[in-house]
Amino acid sequence: MGRKLKDSTWSHIHTAMLHARQGNVINAKLHAGIANDALKQAAHYLSEEDYKVLCEELAKVFKKLEE
C-alpha cells in the first residue's frame, strides 16, 4: 500500500506541474491536492526512513521549480 501511495503522490505531482505549465490552474490545484492526500496517507504505510526520503525527494523537485 505504501508503494502505491508513493507512486500516486509522484504521479499527481507530475500531473499538477503539467497542468500548471499549461495554465490550467483548476486541474493543477486538483492534482496537487490529491498528491498531498496521498502523501499524508503514505506516512501511515511507509517506514519512517522511506517517508523521510520521499519528502526529501519532493522538496528537491519543488526547490528546482524555484530556480
Contacts in CASP RR format, 6 or more apart in sequence:
PFRMAT RR
TARGET T0000
AUTHOR 0000-0000-0000
METHOD contacts of the structure
MODEL  1
MGRKLKDSTWSHIHTAMLHARQGNVINAKLHAGIANDALKQAAHYLSEED
YKVLCEELAKVFKKLEE
1 45 0 8 1.000
2 42 0 8 1.000
2 45 0 8 1.000
2 46 0 8 1.000
5 38 0 8 1.000
5 39 0 8 1.000
5 41 0 8 1.000
5 42 0 8 1.000
5 45 0 8 1.000
5 46 0 8 1.000
6 38 0 8 1.000
6 42 0 8 1.000
6 46 0 8 1.000
6 50 0 8 1.000
6 54 0 8 1.000
8 34 0 8 1.000
8 35 0 8 1.000
8 38 0 8 1.000
9 35 0 8 1.000
9 38 0 8 1.000
9 39 0 8 1.000
9 42 0 8 1.000
9 54 0 8 1.000
9 58 0 8 1.000
10 35 0 8 1.000
11 35 0 8 1.000
12 31 0 8 1.000
12 32 0 8 1.000
12 33 0 8 1.000
12 34 0 8 1.000
12 35 0 8 1.000
12 38 0 8 1.000
13 31 0 8 1.000
13 32 0 8 1.000
13 35 0 8 1.000
13 58 0 8 1.000
13 61 0 8 1.000
15 27 0 8 1.000
15 31 0 8 1.000
16 27 0 8 1.000
16 28 0 8 1.000
16 29 0 8 1.000
16 30 0 8 1.000
16 31 0 8 1.000
16 32 0 8 1.000
16 33 0 8 1.000
16 35 0 8 1.000
17 28 0 8 1.000
17 65 0 8 1.000
19 25 0 8 1.000
19 27 0 8 1.000
19 28 0 8 1.000
19 31 0 8 1.000
20 28 0 8 1.000
39 54 0 8 1.000
39 55 0 8 1.000
39 58 0 8 1.000
42 51 0 8 1.000
42 54 0 8 1.000
43 51 0 8 1.000
46 54 0 8 1.000
END
